[in-house]
Amino acid sequence: MSCNTSEEEDHYNFKDLLSIAAEYNTQIVELEKKADECVDFAEAYKYAAMAKNLKKEGDNEIRRIFDLLPKPVVIPVNSTTPYQFFSLSGIEIISADLSALSMHARVNITNPGCNHFIEINLCGIDESRAEMLPRFSLSGVVNLKNKQEILVSGQLRNPEQLTGLLNFKVVSINTSDNHTIPGSK
């Protein structure tokens, strides 16, 4: 019996995924910078190819780790302000790679009379309770078929910038009837 675990038995969490994405992106940026600074075309091509290969390797590693995470991968939404027509408690990450996290969330509609487009703007919150960039949006449509619950979805670009993420916070809500509802600040 060995004390070593196989790769498939490694235990990861969401923070590990973000840290590994940050490491890959730092190395890729360094290689791309070297490629841009080279005056020798052959050397510049070598660095650009190394960056491209590292991105492919990083995407594969992030997907592998994401596949090993217990499903569903849900990040809580900290919402201290009650909203007029919906409630949202968590966002599920449905796929991940170095460039973006694809997400969706089920939003419970508390005012079934509304019939419109909704865009929920969010940001990450870190352990020190500071807002993290980039901000992102989830959007969906409230209609007669889904008047109790809708699925909103979106992508968060540059997930490596969210290392230290604790939860998400609603920043504002836009609706098709031109209402902007500020989130908790």
N, C-alpha and C positions, 0 to 999 in steps of 0.2 A: 504494500500500500504506500502510495506516495502522498506527501503533504502538499504537493503542488496541485493547483487546480488547472483544468483545461481552459482554453479561451472561452468555451461556451458556458463555463461555470463562473466566469468573472461576474462580480456584482458591481453594477454601475448605478449612478443616480443621475438626475437631470443636470446637476451642477457639474459632474464629471464631463458630460457631453459638451457643455458650454466651455469649460476649461480647455478641453482637447481641441475644439473648434478654434479657440483663441490662439492656441499654440501653432496650429497649422496655418492660420491666416497671417500670423506674425512672420513665419518662415517664408510664406509665399510672397508677401509684400517685400521682404528683404531681397529675395531672388529677382523679383520684377524691377526693383530699384537698381540692382546691379546690372540687369539687362539694359535698362534705360541709360545708365551712366557709361556703358562700354562704347569705346570708339571702334573696336574691332568687331566687324559684323559677325564673324564666326563665334566669338566669345559671347556676344550679346544673344545670339540664337541659342547657344548652349544654356545660358541662364534662363531664357524664356521657356525653353523646353523643360528644364528642371522644374520651373514654377508650374507649368501645365501638368506635368506628371505628379507633382506633389498635391495639386488641387484634386486630381483624380483619386489619388491615394487617400487624401483627407475626406473626400465625399464618401468613398467606400467605407472608411473607418467610422465616420459619423453615422452612416446608415446601419452599420453592423451593431454599433453600441445602442442606437435607438431601438433596433429590433430586439435587443436583449433586455431593455427596460421593461418592468412590469406594466402591462396595459390596463386601463388607459393611463396615459401620461397627462395628468391634469395639474395645472398651476392655478392656485386660488386667485380670485379677484377680491381685493379689499375695497369694499364699497361702503362708506360711512354715510353717504347721502342717499335717502330714498328717492327713487325715480318714479315719475308719474305713471308710466305704463309698462314697465318691465322689471324683471329681476335677473341678475347674472351672478353666479357664485364661483364659476371656474371656467378655464379655457383648456380644451384638450389639444395637445400637440399631436397631429396625425402623421406628419413626416418631417424629416430633418435632413439637411445637408449643410455644407459650409456656407452657402450663400443665403439660405432662408429657412425659417421654420414655417410649415403650413399648419394652420390652426383652425379649429371651429369650436363653437360653443352653442349650447341650447339656451335660448333666452325665453323665460316664462313671461308671457304677456299678461299683465294685470288689468289692462283696459282693452277687452276684445273688440271694442267699437272702432279702434284705430285701424286704418287700412292704408299703409304707406311703406316707403323705403326707410330703413334705419341704418345709420352708420355710427358705431361705437368706437370712439378714439381712446386708446389706452397707452399707458407707459409702464415700464417695469419699476419695481421698488426693490432696493437692495437692503442688506442687513442693517445699514445705518438709517434706513427710512428715506433715503434720497431718491429722487426720480432719476431713472436711467433713460438714456437715448439709445436707439431711435424709438420714437413713438410709432404706433401703428394703428390700423383700423380693421375692424370686423364689420361686415355689412350683410344685410339680408332684407327680405320683404315680408311685411305682415299683410296677409290677404285672407280671404274667406276660408281657404283650405287649411291654413295653419294659424288660426286666430288664437289658440291657446299657447302655442310654443313654436318658435321659429329657429332655424339653424342659421347662424351668422358665421361667415368664414373670412379668412384673409391670410396674408403672409407677413411675417416679420423678417425684414432684410437685415443682414449683418448680425446674426445671433451671437457672434463672438463678443460683441460689446455688452452683452448681458451677463457676463461672469459675475456671480454674486447675487443673482436674482432670487428674491424671496417670494414675491407675488406680483400681480398686476393691479393697476389702479385705473378706474375710469376717469378720463380727463374731461371729455365732453361727448355729447350725443347730438348728431345731426339727423333730422328727418326730412322727408320730401316736402312736407308742408312748411319748410323754411324755419323750423324751430331749432334753435341751438340751446341745448340744456347743459350748462356747465357742470363738470364733475366736481368731486370733492378736491379741494386744494390743501 
